[in-house]
Amino acid sequence: MLDSAPHGSSPEWSNHAAFAPVAELNREARRTEVATEEGFAVWREWGTGPALVMLHGGAGSWSHFFRQIRFFAQNYRVIVPDLPGFGDSADCNRDAEPHRMARILAAGIDRLVGTQRFHLVGFSYGGIIGSFLARLLAPRIDGFVIVGGVGFEARRNDVNLSSWRRISDTEQRRARHRDNLLAIMIADPGRIDETAILIQQSNAERSRHDTRPTARTKPLTANLDATRIPLAAIWGERDQLAVPYFDERRAWLAARDPDACFKLIEDAGHWVQYEAADAFNAALTDCLRSFAERADK
């Protein structure tokens, strides 16, 4: 079943030719809905092997990892939920309370992964929710990779996004989503292809929660200090939220885990895993390998 918008069926982006590869990858997924008393999340899986759980960013869905899934499914069981309040998952609650989100996700991991250990990747807001999840499941997490991390004590830039909600014209609406990609997600305008625009449109137009209040509380530090799991981090060196304050991020990471991998990917923005997929996939592979090497010592 193709992802559907919360209001109506067959949104105009779903039949666009540039969205076809996303729809195909969606059809290939093993899809599971895991319900709890607090809400349900929709999970997708590809591949077999050690479990690799990936959490998308704000105003996103599983498709934030569109360019990673097939690559890592060669060696891992790639497991990606739509966070509560995003994509196909149910609303969490009006305030997107992160503890509740984490409990819903923990129930999904209990169902899909059982008692096995797993690696965790969190992109942007997904890193924040991953830190709450880590407090619940730390003994089972072999390592946590923070991608484009937010929500901790380092300087960041404000970005201005343009509203698309009152635009009815299809092309104008899509142009507004492209503008927002350039403002916060992709650094090189030449890399904003039609697929990226349609992923952005499909995700933004199905998002029901504002992630900013949680991010402003800067919960990442306290959560990770309470868990002490192995860490790694990846940023694009032109990340619109982080540049030029990477020394602060490197120091923050080292204070949590002196052995953590810290990767900066050249000429890429916040959505580094889309804009520089090959370089990102190599960097994430290195991070996952570093966890295994540390465990063997």
Salt bridges, closest charged atoms under 4 A:
ASP3 OD1 - ARG44 NH2 2.32
ASP3 OD2 - ARG206 NH2 3.69
GLU12 OE1 - ARG174 NH2 2.54
GLU28 OE2 - ARG70 NH2 2.78
GLU38 OE2 - ARG100 NE 3.58
GLU38 OE2 - ARG103 NH2 2.73
GLU45 OE1 - ARG30 NH2 3.64
GLU45 OE1 - ARG77 NE 2.54
ASP82 OD2 - ARG44 NH1 3.31
ASP88 OD2 - ARG31 NH1 2.84
ASP88 OD2 - ARG44 NH2 2.82
ASP88 OD1 - ARG206 NH1 3.16
ASP91 OD1 - ARG208 NE 2.80
ASP95 OD1 - ARG94 NE 3.90
GLU97 OE2 - HIS99 ND1 2.73
ASP110 OD1 - ARG140 NH1 2.89
ASP142 OD1 - ARG117 NE 2.42
ASP188 OD2 - ARG191 NE 3.96
ASP193 OD2 - ARG67 NH2 3.23
GLU194 OE1 - HIS16 NE2 4.00
GLU205 OE2 - ARG173 NE 2.68
GLU205 OE2 - HIS177 NE2 2.82
ASP210 OD1 - ARG212 NE 2.91
ASP225 OD1 - ARG256 NE 2.53
ASP239 OD2 - HIS270 ND1 2.90
GLU248 OE2 - ARG155 NH2 2.47
ASP257 OD2 - ARG294 NH2 2.77
ASP267 OD2 - ARG191 NH2 3.55
ASP267 OD1 - ARG238 NH1 2.48
GLU275 OE2 - ARG191 NH1 3.69
ASP286 OD2 - LYS263 NZ 3.18
ASP286 OD1 - ARG289 NH1 2.82
